[in-house]
Each structure stands twice: as C-alpha cells, then as structure tokens.
Amino acid sequence: MTQLELDIFYTPMPDRIVRLRELAYNLWWSWHPEAQELYRQIDPDLWELVYHNPVVFLREVREQRLDQAAGNPTYLQQFDAVLAQFDAYMQLMPTLSPDSRVIAYFSAEFGLHESLPIYSGGLGILAGDHVKTASDMQVPLVAMGFLYPQGYFRQQLDHNGMQIAAYQKIPLVNLPVLPARTPAGKEVVINVELAGRLIYAKIYRIQVGRTPLFLMDTDIHPNNKRDRELSARLYVGNQELRLAQEMMLGIGGVRALRNLGINPAVWHMNEGHAAFLGLELLRELAAQKVPLEQAMQQIRASTVFTTHTPAHAAADAFAPELMKQFFWRYWPQLNMGPDEFMNLACKELNLEPTFSMTALALNLSNRCNGVSKLHGHVARGLWQWMYPGKRRDEVPISFITNGVHSISWLAPELRQIYNAYLVPEWDKQINTPEIWQGVYDIPNDVLWSVRRRLRQHLIAFVRNRERQRWQRLGHTPDYWPVLHEDALTVGFARRFASYKRATLILRDLDRLKALLTDPGRPVQIIFAGKAQPADDIGKHLIQKIYQLSQQPEIAGRIVFLEEYDIAIGREMVRGVDIWLNTPRRPFEASGTSGQKASLNGIPNLSVLDGWWAEAYNGQNGWAIGGEQQFDDQEEQDWHDAQLLYNILEQEVVPLFYDQRDAAGVPGQWIDICKEAIVTIAPQFSSQRMLTDYLEQSYDPIITGNA
Ligand SMILES: *Cc1c(COP(=O)(O)O)cnc(C)c1O
C-alpha cells in the first residue's frame, strides 16, 4: 500500500511522528515494549480498548492526542530513540538472494501477538517464536501460512461455566498486512485445483522484524461463497474442509513463493499439516521430466520435517476415499498411479486405512525431528513400522527441543534486573549458559520484591478481567475481590486437551480445600484455557473447574479466566509463583509455557514429560512422579494426584511460607527461582532451538551435505 492509500484510513498525523504508521506495520513492536509504549502513552485507555493493536489505534486515536504527543519533548525523545533502534535493527536485513540460502517455513498457525489471532495453541506460538528468532538472528527465512479472517474462536463462559465459542470476522484493514508483491510490484493470486474446481488465494505479507510472513486468504473473488470461507477459521472439525486447507497451504504455498520470485533451498514443514508442499515439489520435478525416484531423492534432500504429535490419534489423517476425490486429477501430474500415491502415506489405524500426513512428511524428508528428547524416542517407536528392519533407535527421527523467544515472554521489570546483574548485551546471547551465572548475584530481596510486584500486577489484571465478565453477565458475585495479593499462586494455562489433565489437582477435593483454605498459608490457583469447540470432554473439564470456583468455601481462591490467548499467557507466565503442568506422560511432546515461566523465575511443578524430562535437575523445580507408568488411566491419575498433593503440602507450601528471613524473604524459595532461571533460560530459548535447526538441518542442506 502506498502512503496515499494509508492516509485514507488514518487520523491525520503530525509529520514529526508519522513513522508510527510504519512501525505499526512491522511486528518488531510486538517484542519491543518500548515501541508499544509509543502508542500507549498517546492514549492509554484507547490502547487497551483496541487490544494493543497499533493499526486500529492509529485509526481511532483523536487528532488532538497526536498533536499533544508531537509537541511533547519527553515523548519525542523516546520516539527518536525507538525509531533509531528500529532503523539500526532493520539495516541488518538478511538478503533473500541468492535463493540457495533461503529457508521456507510452513505452518498452519502463527502466534505472534494477541492482536493477530491466527493461532490456537503451543504449535502456533512456537512457529511465531521461530519467526521472531530468525529475524533476530538474521537467518534468511520466509514463513508461509494462512490468514484466517475469523481466526480461532473467542471464548466466553456462561453462568454455568459452559464454554461459548464466538467467531468474529476481522477486517483486513485492522491487521498489519499488505498485499505481497512480486519483484515487479504485482500482487499475487495463486490457485489450486480442489476436487474439480479451482480455488484462488491472495497472498498477503506481514513483516516480522526482518522476516516476511506470507499469508494466504481465500476470501476473494472469484471463489464461490463456500470457498471464500475455506480459510476463514483455524482447525475446523470437518475433514473435507481441513484437507482443502492443507492442500492450499502446502501446494498453494509453494506456488505463492514461486510467484513471489522466492526459490528456497530448504523447505521446513512445521507439523504434518504442511506436508503437501512435498507433493507440489514432486509435481514440479515431474513436469521437468525428472524420473520419480530421482525426484524423491531431491525433495528428501531439501526438506525438514518437525513432528509434534506423540499419538497416532492426534495426528492428521484422511480417509482414502476423500484423498481420491481431491487428488485423482493430481496423480498423473506426479507420474503416479493411485496405489503408488496412497503408499506414500497410507497406514492402517484400527484396521481402517488412512492417509497419514505424518507418514507423508516422513516419506518426503531425510531430516525429521521430534520436539524434545523424550518425544524423539516416542516418535521413533510410533513410526518404526515405516522403516522395516530398523531397530527403534535406528529410526531416522531425531529431536530438537522446543524453546521460547525469551524477550517476548520476559517481564520488563525482570529485564531491568537482568540488565543490572548480567553482562552487557546479554540479550544478544541468551543461549550462552555462562552469561546466566550473573543471576546468582541478584540479591534475594531484589528478586523477591520483583516477583511480588509481578504477582500483584497479575492479580490486578485478573480482577479487571473478572469485573468485565461479571458486568457482561449482569451479575454481581457475592464474593469479592478474587485472589489474595500475598498468597502462593499456582498457574495452569494451556489448551484443554484431555491428556493435559487440567482437573488432576481437583482429584481429592478435601486435600485441595485444605491447601486453599489454610489461614496462615493459603494457596490459590488461576486457570485459563480453551477446549476445541467440538471437544465436549474438554468443555466439561472447564465447567468442572468453574463450578468448583463458585463454591462458597473456595470462591475467590480459584479463578478460571476466559479467553486464553497470548496476552493472558504472557501475564500468567510472569505473575504466578509456580507453574503447574500435569500431562499424561508421554503425551506432552514438549510444552513451552513452563519454559516461559522459568525465564521469569517461576519454578515448574510438572510431570516428567516433554521438555521438563530433560530440564529438571532436582533443584530448579519439582517433578510429579517418575517414569512409572500404569496400564490403568484411573490408577495413574490417582497416583499422580497423590504425589502432587504431597509435593505441595510438604515442599512447596513450607518453602514459600515458613522459611522467611527477618525481612520476610523466603531465601530457599528464591534459590529455586534462581536455579530455574540459570538452568532453563539459555537451554530452552528459541535462540538455542534455531541454532540447532541451523546446525542439524538447514546448514547441511544449504551446503549440500544433506
Ligand atoms: C506458550 C503458550 C502455549 C503452549 O503452552 P503449553 O503449556 O506448552 O501447551 C499455548 N498457548 C499460549 C497462548 C501460549 O502462550
């Protein structure tokens, strides 16, 4: 869009600060709180009202407020400093040519900021963090995904705690997106044939620091009404729609990049959703008359596949009939017959043959990885059948443990402390373990007072959200306020998938109530999370927690926050005292929310699953149970719940409350907080993760040592 077009949408702006518009169109601001401040300070109420969306903010803001800012020397000083920082950052753009170095990263969802709701959970947040990190590390990466105009659903709870899912169409002009353009300046529309008809998608671009994120939108002419809705929502239940989305992502995504003049050397499929990209590469080679076997070799040598699913049932798979309906016209273009095609990915699941997206991706890539050490092992077992004659440990699936984009999740108050006690420029080398030793030098009372302030900040945030909810429901609860500012606060926030066992801590209500209502040493719990709209079990778990939170004895001590998203996640991983995770081992492939908490000095209390199985060292948090696995789920849940209560009663609560010095600082508790930061912040950062991908996957492909 040209400046002229932009003017149509915006409040007139004094020239002196007109670059606020440019800044709004680069998500660099999303991990630079000082850049967000430039908007917030102009009108703090409006900033909250537009949910931290600079694009909408600049359209809604009153002219007079902008004039005031442009005439305020203190503001202008901050403005100049942030813009200088932004310019310095953007000067170091990695070039996207030669193509021989470019990495294309495909994902069905990207979680970058709460104002861009094109993510549902951990997978999307991971992809968002991957892209931000590529930008920070100047890796020549381009990302490809979907622009879901209705995004993931918004969650509300009714009087009974029943989850209500609402979809809202987000106007494109509210998002920091611009049409993607070819080197010659043309907009890009691609098409893919789906079950006999052509579906068109327009390609948009979002700038994430130095990294472009391309997003497809099918809500365009000449698609018919149904096809226009194809990309409307994330993770639809309908298999046919889902298959159509994945064909658009994989096949359409490759076509989009070619149209944009980008010819990547590396193709990274983040989860099986993106696996059709390999088919499209195969089709391209077939069109160039490359023999099938050679084409397969070539594709395998240039693709990377990351699997995130530790169970067959959770992996994407389609019925052969459906595959036939959508792909029969594609087979000849691949030089393949139906059987050959199905063999690329078919397996028997409960005696039903299905076309597995994970199997397809494994078949189309030499470089496959799980997302934690334990998950690598689990994945090798799960997919061993595809490699006849190989032992489990020979199955070619390695692991690269997930990490988080530290600066996005770190509380600014703690960042200041780290600035004071760690080496200069520590944030440029987050993955270096040595720099974190400086954390031991932070005086206990300094760290404790920040942790208290962050808890109080979170509680204020929760009360505000609760107040808004009660207003909406037109009802005043007979308890108020919720939560206690000095009480030990447990956090649990994640998707309400049943394997995550959100209600494990409710297993023995008497023991739980004793913990919550101990007058001298009270415990309180904040829950948040969405269940998939079609997941009745997940919705029931939410309702159970909600209803318990309304019982007179417990009211105000357990809160279920609705509308879990990046904003709530960010507040919670900064503000609670302990981070609870109770998955049914080994179904948590990695998990990342606990990494975010640790970075903020919050110890984990978690089942030894996913990343925690390799991070826990006996001093940096607590492990619920060991590796013991019961055949009976009920028995396992009961056993794990008992261990959880034991740890809370015998270790967590006494350390938090009883071991205080004269100034009220719990020294041994703070020791654990520090240990969590020092051992987890470097190793589970996305800088470490992306470095692993570069060393193990991307670079060998780029240098031809695949
Ligand atoms: C980090 C994060 C997740 C992932 O949480 P897990 O506990 O790893 O499943 C999901 N949603 C949001 C909003 C997050 O920030």
The ligand as a MOL file (V3000), in Angstrom:
LIG
                    3D

  0  0  0     0  0            999 V3000
M  V30 BEGIN CTAB
M  V30 COUNTS 15 15 0 0 0
M  V30 BEGIN ATOM
M  V30 1 C 3.0850 -20.9310 25.4510 0
M  V30 2 C 1.6680 -20.9870 25.0680 0
M  V30 3 C 1.0530 -22.2110 24.8030 0
M  V30 4 C 1.7610 -23.5290 24.9600 0
M  V30 5 O 1.5300 -23.9740 26.2630 0
M  V30 6 P 1.8620 -25.4800 26.6920 0
M  V30 7 O 1.6960 -25.4940 28.1430 0
M  V30 8 O 3.2250 -25.7100 26.2420 0
M  V30 9 O 0.8870 -26.3210 25.9850 0
M  V30 10 C -0.2780 -22.2130 24.4280 0
M  V30 11 N -0.9700 -21.0750 24.3110 0
M  V30 12 C -0.4280 -19.8800 24.5690 0
M  V30 13 C -1.2480 -18.6510 24.4240 0
M  V30 14 C 0.9130 -19.7900 24.9530 0
M  V30 15 O 1.4530 -18.5950 25.1800 0
M  V30 END ATOM
M  V30 BEGIN BOND
M  V30 1 1 1 2
M  V30 2 1 2 3
M  V30 3 2 2 14
M  V30 4 1 3 4
M  V30 5 2 3 10
M  V30 6 1 4 5
M  V30 7 1 5 6
M  V30 8 2 6 7
M  V30 9 1 6 8
M  V30 10 1 6 9
M  V30 11 1 10 11
M  V30 12 2 11 12
M  V30 13 1 12 13
M  V30 14 1 12 14
M  V30 15 1 14 15
M  V30 END BOND
M  V30 END CTAB
M  END
